[in-house]
C-alpha cells in the first residue's frame, strides 16, 4: 500500500502535533517493511529530512494551513501521487480530496475557545467547513483521547464506530532528572531564589492562567516562601502579564518565555509541583512530561486531564474556582504522604503509554483499511 502522510507539522523542537508527526514517521521507518510512504513537507523540514530507504519519498509543497495553496497545490500533489491512503495528521485538508483518508483529531479547542486568532467570520467559517468536511470524508478518525472522541461525536455528529482512540506519548529518552547542582545553577540564571510551582505551555484563554495567578496570589497571603514559574511563548495574550501587575506579583511570578529543552528538563526536575488549570485539552502532553520527572501534579478535574492522569495520579481541582485551585496547590505542596503517593501512582500509570503501543495501533488501522 502507498500511504501519504501530512508532515507539514513535523519537528523535534516542539511538542504536541509536531512531535506526534515526527515520532510517527520515525516508527514507520524502523518497523514497517511492507508499505510505501510519501511524506509531504514544508520548508525547512523538507530539506532537513533524510529519506531512509527506497520505501520513503519526500515531496515539497510549502502550503500553510488555511491557505489557498492548501486547497490547490496540496490537492494537486495528492492526486498526482495516486495514493492508496492519505493520513492527515491534523484536520486541515483540501476540501475536494475524495480518495481514502484517515485523520487524527487532537482536540476541538477552536470549537469551544476560538481565542484571539482567526476570529473573523470567514476564519470561523473556514475552520468549521474544514473540520466537518474531513471528519465526514475520512474512512477512519483517530482521536487522541476518549474525551476527544466524545467531542467529535457530539459536536461534529460523527458515528462512534468510525472513531478509534489512540493515546499519544512523549519520548521519555528526551527527559532526564537534573542534579541538585544543575537545578541551583539554573535557578541562579533565571533569578529564582525560592522553591517554585511550575506551569509550562502557551498563554491562551482556555489555559486559564488568570485564575491560576489569582489563586497563587491568595496562596501567598498564607505562605510567602514559594514562587510561580511560567515557561513558554506569551503570544498575543497580554492579560497574563497585566494580571501579574494588577496583583503586584512581579517579584513572585517569573515569565521565562521559550526555554531550551535542557532548561525545561531542569525546571521540571526542580519544581515543587506542576499546576495545570486548563479548561479544555484534547490530551495534554505536559502531564506526561511531569510524570517522566516524578513531579507531583495538581490539575483540572474536567476535559481529558483526569482520563490521562488516571485514578489517583494527580490532585484534581475545579478550574473555575480560585479557592479550589489554591486549596489543592497548597495540599500537593505541603502533604508529604500525598506527594509520595502521587509519584507512586505515576509510576504505575506511565506503563499505559508508549510510542510503540501508539504507532502499532495506527499501523493496524492502515492495514485494516487496506483489507
Secondary structure, 3 states (H helix, E strand, C coil): CEEEEECCCCCCCCCCHHHHHHHHHHHHHHHCCCCEEEEEECCCHHHHCCCCCCCEEEEECCCCCCCHHHHCHHHHHHHHHCCCEEEECCCCCCCCCCCCEEEEECCCHHHHCCCCCCCCHHHHHHHHHHHHHHHHHCCEEEECCHHHHHHHHHHHCCCHHHEEECCCCCCHHHCCCCCHHHHHHHHHHCCCCCEEEEEECCCCHHHCHHHHHHHHHHHHCCCCCEEEEEECCCCCCCHHHHHHHHCCCCCCEEEEECCCHHHHHHHHHHCCEEEECCCCCCCCHHHHHHHHCCCCEEEECCCCHHHHHCCCCCEEECCCCHHHHHHHHHHHHHCHHHHHHHHHHHHHHHHHCCHHHHHHHHHHHHHHHHC
